[in-house]
């Protein structure tokens, strides 16, 4: 073909290629947008207000630390946005940089980005298709489209014209080779019909550009909490400052320190960061901090099948010999891990000739090779070599010399070779044949029965046909095997069933997730039979259940998709995106797992995108929020546990800090409104603030995750962090702290003159109340003795350090002058410990009452089992 002139389509294609590698301009855009966003974040605004007030109070150390926290938040957001946009750049890595193109009758070596519609491209084994091609010449071409469609079996390609009625989804377009797919075998020539954005691959690119990752439930909850705290804090400060001003008191510094919970954003960040570090130890990389917690409220997991629930490695699972023996094959993938079991006994080598003959033909009549667990060749042939490896017969492939070959073609659906053993090269040789049963059985006149050759009769044919139907109903791809001295007079040897089976441990993980209130949906580009088979093995599908094809998804609107559907097949990237969106529209928190290009758009649109680390494409990993390093689906369970634990720890911190803040504010408010002397001076309030935001409070964020948390249903994302139960605990604790502190203040103030002893007793009383309040805040449901007093060592060290600090403030002379305190007797301390422990006792009693009444059983989060 002659070189086409440059047209608008070609220009669009060139712009697509030019856009892929250059993302440095994004950094400026992302940075500016992140800056603007951070100034809209309520918690960041609260921090800025704290910093301004700290400067006005000349507390520059507080101002600096708060500014550092705010800048860290800004930087982390900028980095996250830049990384998420890199998913577009990674699309280019799946497309070959070079290709072979015929122009003006000459074969040229060109960069793929230089192709224009009308060019002729030559394809050969191992190459990636550089553009969408309409094939006009093909020899046994088989293309792996799994990264684009999810179809596990390589698609055979032809050159004949297709009717419009059969030209629907990508998997049915057998005369088109799509950009980014891999040539497994054969060779072909095709005319470029789509490049860049105008290819099917480019459609994924454009869809990813259009999608924005949604805000996480934690971000929404913290935004709401930040607004509430800001409103209440500044409202109370305003009222009391007005009263204080009318009374001629200067109380700005006291109020600012007591009212603004600047430790909240810090503890959220630290808690999430520690969660991310713990996930790394569990072989999961989390790219966005809030995502760790989001998994805790995830109630629907949409999972790709190929490479996620399965390993994307074809495996022989069943073997049936011509004389009626049925063997089970264990192990997954292109390796020798596994066994061939016949009636529970392991078959190895030639211990069972009927089985060994089938394995021998599969190994010798084979053009593929497995090297270092990597397959070079067809997946089905790789499965046969792996079967031979499990029986220790893989060396047979080198023991025979091939004399003649009949290659596999899509029309004849069989492959045969005539071989001779290296030690018997003077013999005429033997034919080994494999292929579709209908084609192989036509060339057979006998069958093998325990080493003897018997004439093939109608009864035997019926037996084999029944076995094929049984294997087919299980979603297995069936291959037949035969051997003999001449074609047309072969001996039938048996059948094998091949499938891409579920990964080990996936079925158990799916069962646990379903029992804990998480619905699992399988979305695949594979056929209905294969999808239903795998779903049945995992417990996602049972007889009578409904499954939908991609075409049916197209015909339904978002609301109609919210039916009881667990399996979707022949799904394209557009279908996967529509399913995810439909679930999000009815309030589900959706996690999407996948490994291919066809999953990338849905991964980005989902609340949590989870990519496979080993088998996942670069596009998929960049679009995802979390990467499973060892491709273990069970890691998702650990992540959900971690997410629920993190949210519980944040609630624990909020409870402790709010009860302390409310108590401190109430003390100052009562003293101001009733024109009493302040029970605490500014330095003492500052020390309380350090405890409130410092080590004891921060240590609540590292409370170990409760082992039973996975069995609890996901939380309702519409629920505020400040639930009714939490608010009751906060107010009760604050009430006890205020009453107890005022009682001590009144008890010491008998002579109506404030002395250092009065303020010391009041001050120490409040600090001890804080310590016992922190102890009861470690969990909202479990009792202290159930958790173990020292199960959180960080908390123990933090409380011990705070108590030691308090004793120094009381007994160390230089600090006595600063804090205006004096020494207390042992009996004073004993009295204070007895009194302040009441806040812990009452909190534990509330937990017992809630447990008894069943209040703490979370309000049923929307159950998405039937979605």
QUIHU-V333541 format. One record per helix or strand of 3 or more residues. SS is the DSSP state (a for helix, b for strand). FROM is the first residue (numbers start at 1). LEN is the number of residues. If there is no record, write none. Layout:
ss: {SS & SS}
from: {FROM & FROM}
len: {LEN & LEN}
This chain:
ss: {a & a & a & a & b & b & a & b & b & a & a & a & b & a & a & a & a & a & b & a & b & a & b & b & b & b & a & b & b & a & a & b & b & a & b & a & b & b & a & b & b & a & b & a & b & a & b & a & b & a & b & a & b & a & a & a & a & a & a & a & a & a & a & a}
from: {8 & 24 & 42 & 60 & 98 & 106 & 112 & 120 & 132 & 146 & 164 & 170 & 182 & 196 & 200 & 217 & 252 & 263 & 284 & 289 & 300 & 305 & 315 & 326 & 340 & 345 & 353 & 369 & 374 & 379 & 396 & 400 & 414 & 422 & 430 & 437 & 444 & 452 & 458 & 477 & 490 & 506 & 519 & 528 & 547 & 550 & 567 & 573 & 590 & 597 & 608 & 618 & 626 & 635 & 682 & 695 & 709 & 724 & 756 & 784 & 793 & 813 & 826 & 838}
len: {14 & 15 & 15 & 35 & 6 & 6 & 3 & 4 & 13 & 4 & 3 & 3 & 13 & 3 & 11 & 30 & 8 & 19 & 3 & 9 & 5 & 5 & 7 & 4 & 3 & 3 & 12 & 3 & 3 & 12 & 4 & 7 & 8 & 3 & 6 & 6 & 6 & 4 & 16 & 8 & 10 & 10 & 5 & 11 & 3 & 6 & 3 & 13 & 5 & 9 & 5 & 6 & 3 & 39 & 12 & 8 & 3 & 25 & 21 & 4 & 19 & 7 & 11 & 16}
